[in-house]
C-alpha cells in the first residue's frame, strides 16, 4: 500500500517511530503523543471516518474535531480544560508536521491554531523556602530509608533534576565525592541532550552519609529497601510516592511532587536575580519558551520593588 493510500490512523505507529528515531523525543513524550492522538482516533471512529486519508483531511474536519474536544465530557460530567484541549491539538499538529517531513500530502500543520487563552492556564506550582525546609527535614535520618529519602529530596532541590534523570543516576558517578564540597555532574537528559547539574555542599553531604551505609554492589544510586525486590533501582513511581509521603508529613501542599521541587529550585534562582537564560541551562530546556513559565512568579516582587524604589513618586504633581 502506498503512503498516500494509507488512512491517517495507520500512519500513527510510523509517526511514533519517527518521534523516537529522527526527532529523538523521550519515551514519555512518545507515550503522550500516542495518548493524545487516540482521542483523534476516537473522533474519527465516532464520525465514521476511520478510512480518512491524509490528503482528505480539511479545515472543516479540524473545526468539527475542536468542537468535539470542547464539548467532550469525562465520566464525572466535566468538560476538558482549555490547556488539555491544547495538548490534543499540539499532538495532531505534530502528526501533520510528520506528513510534511515525509512528503505525504496533507493539511499544513499551521492550519491548526491553538486557543489564544489556553497558554495562560498553565501555572507553576512551587514551594517557598519555608515549605522546602520543612519538606527536607521530614525524613527520619536515623534509619537507612530515611537517610536515602533525605538524600533524594536534597538532590532534587539542589539540581532541579527531572524524576527520570534522578532515577537513572548510578552509584559509580559519586565514587570520588568523599573529599569534595560540591560536585558538577554531566548527565544525559530529556531528548538525549547532555547537560551539567550541580550538587550543593548541603546535598553532597547527605549523599555521602547515604553512600556510607551502602554495603551492597547494586549499580543504582537510589535503591529499594522494601517490597519484593529489595536492592533494586527505585522507579519513577516510587520516587513520586516518596515525595508525596514527606509532603503529607511536612504539611506542605498536597500537589507536591518531584517536579514541584524542580519548579521550586528554578523559582528560587529567579527570585535571587538569576536570568532566564541561565535557568534554562540549569533545567535543560531546549527552548527559552519553556523557561518563561516562571516569569509570572516574580511579578509581585517586581511590583513591590517598583513601588518602593521608583523615583516617580517623588516628582511634583
N, C-alpha and C positions, 0 to 999 in steps of 0.2 A: 504494500500500500504506500503510495506517495505521501509525503508530508502534507501536501495541500489537500489530500483526500481524507486525512485523519481528523476525527472530531476533536474539539478542544479538550474534552475530558481525557482522551487518550494521550494528549501531549503533556499532561501534568507530571507523570513519572519522569519523563525526559527533562522537563523543566527543573525538577528537584535534583536530578543528576548534574545538570548544568550549574546549579547553585553551588553544589559541592565541589565539582572538578574545576570549572572555569572561573567561577566567582569566588571560590574559597570561603564560602559562608559557613558559619558554625553549624553543628548538628542541631542545636536548639533553634536557630533561625530557620533551618530547613523544616523542622517539625512545625514551627509556627506558620510558615507559608502553606504547608500541606493542610494544616487545620483550618486556616482561613479560607483556602480555596475550596475546601469541602462544602462550605456554605454556598459558594457559587455553583458547585456541582448539584447541591440540593435544589437550588433555584432552577437550574437547567432541567432537572428531572421533573420538578413540580410544574414547570411550564411546557413539558414535553419537548424539550429542545436538546435532549441528550446527544443527538447526532449533529448538532450545530458545528459547522466548520469555522476555522479562524477567520477566513475572509468574509463570512456571512454575518459575523458579529457587527452590530451597528450601534449608533448612539441611542436609538430607541431602546435597544436591549439594555444598555447601561443605565438609562433612566429608570426603566422598569425594575432592574435589579436594585437600584438605590432606594426606590420606594419600598421594595421588599425588605431591605435592611432596616429602614426607618420604622416600618410597621411590625417587624418581627417581634414576637413576644416569647420569653422563656417560660419554663414551667410555672414560675411564680407570677406570670402575667405582666412582667416588666419588659419594656422595650430596650433595645440596645442603646447604650450611651453613644454620643457623637464620636468620642475617641475610639470606641470599639468599631463603629461603622468605618472609621478611618482606616483601621488595620485591615479590614476585609478589602477595602478599595486599594490600599497600597499593595496587597498581595496580588490582586488582579492586574494592577499596573505593571508589576514585576513580570507577570506572565506575558503581558503584551510586549514588554521590552525584550523578553526572550525571543518572541516571534520575530521581532525586528532583527535581532542579532543573528538569527538563523535563516534570515531571508524568507520567512514564512509570511505571506501576505495577510495582514490583519489590521484592525483598528489601531492607530497610533496611541501609545501609552498616555500622551498628554491630553487625549480626549476625555480622560477621567480626571476631573478636577476634584480636589479634596474639599470638604466643607470648610468654609472660612473660619468658623468658630471652633472647629474640632481641636486645633492645635493649642487653643487656650485652656482646654480642660486638663491638660497634663500638668500636674503639680508634683513637686518634690516633697516627699515625706522624710523628715530627718529629725535627729535628736539634738538638743542643745548640749553644751558641755556638762552641765549638772546631771542630765539624764545619762549621758555617756559614762560619766564617772560611776554612777550607781550601777549601771549595767556591767562595767568592767570589774567592779568589786563584788558582784553577786556570787560567783563560784566559790565553793569551799576548797581552798587550795591545800588542805591538809590530806587530801586523798588524790590518787592518780587521775581520776576522772575530772575532778575539779581543777587540777593543775593543767591538764590538757585543755580544758574548756577556757580557762583564763588565757592561755597562750593563743587559742583560736580567736577570742574576742579582741585581744591586744593586737594581734596580727591584722585582723580586718580593719581596725581603726587606723593603724599606722600606715598600711599600704594602700587601702582602697581596692583591694583585690575583689574581683568577681568570685562568686562562690565556686564556680567550676575551676577557676585558676587556683583557688585555695586548696580544693580537693586534690589537685594534681601535684602539689608540692611533695618533694621527696626528702627523706632524712639526709641523704648524701649532700644535698645543696647547703646544708648547715653544718657540715663536718668540721669546719675551721672557725667557729664563732666564739670559742672559749675566751680568746684574748681580744675580742672586738667590742667596741661600744655601740656601733651601729653597723648596718650592712646594706649594700646595694646588690640586688639580685636580678639577673636577666631571666625573664620568663617568656613563654610563647602564649600570647593572649588570644582574645576573640579574633576570628578570621585568620588565625595562624600568624598574627603580627607580633614581632618581638618588641618588648619594652622593658624598661628598668623600673623596679619597685624598690621602695626604701623602708627599711625596718629601723624604727627609732631605738634609742638605747633602752627605753622602757619595754618595748615589745621584745627586744632581743633578750633582755634579762629573764623574761618569763619563758621564752623558748629554751634558753639554757637550762633553767630549772626543770622544765618538762623533759628535755632530752637526757638529763642526768639520770632520770628514773627509768628510761627506756633500756631494757636489757635484751629485748628481742632483736631479731635480724630482719624484721619486716622493712620493706622499701619505703612505704608511705610515711610522710611526716606525721599525719594525724590518723590514729588507728582506733578501731572499735574495741572497747573493753567488755562489752556485753553482747548478748544475742547468740545466734547460732554459729557466728564466725568471728570469735574474739581474735584480735590482732589484724583483722582485715582493714583495708582503707575505708575511712568514713566516706559515705556517699553525700551527694548534694542535699538529698532529703534529710539525712542525718544532721548535717550542718544547720539546716533551716530549723529543725526541731530543737537543736541545742540553743540556738539564739532565742527562739521563742520561749523556751523554758526559763532562761535567765531574764528575759524581758518581763515575764509574769512575776518572777521572784523579786525583781528590782522595782516593780511598779511603774515601769515606763510604758508608753503607748503599745497597745496590743499588735499594731501593724508592724512592729519592729521585726526586721529580717536581716540577713547578711547584706542585702542590697541597701537597706536603710542605713546601715553603718557606713557603707561606701558613700552614700549621699551625705552622711554626716561629716565624713572626712573632707569631702570636696567643699561642703558649705563652710566648714571651719577655716579652710585655706582661703576661701573667698572673703570671709569676714575679716581675716587678718591682712587683707590687701593684696593677695596673690592674684595676678591677672589670669584671665580665662585661658589664654594660650598655654600657660604653664600647667594649669589644672587639666587641660585637655591631654597633655603629655602624661601627667600622673595617672589619669584614668584610662588612657589607651583608647580614647575616642578617635575614630577615623576622621570625623568631621567636627568642626567647631560648633556646628548647629546642635549636636548632641549635648555639648557642654553648656550651651546658652540657656538650658532649662534652669540653671542655678541662679541666673541673674536676678530673678524676682525676689530671691531670698534677702538680698541686701537693700532692697528698695526702701524699706522703713528706716534702716540705719542711715542711708544716704539722705533721706528726708530730714531726719533729726540733726544730722551734721549741717545740712544746708540752713536749717532754722537757727542753729546755734552760732555758726561762724560766718555766714554770708553777710557782707557789709551793707547790703542794700537797705537793711532795716535802720541803719544809722543816718541815711540821707534825709535831708529836709523834705517835708511833704509839699 
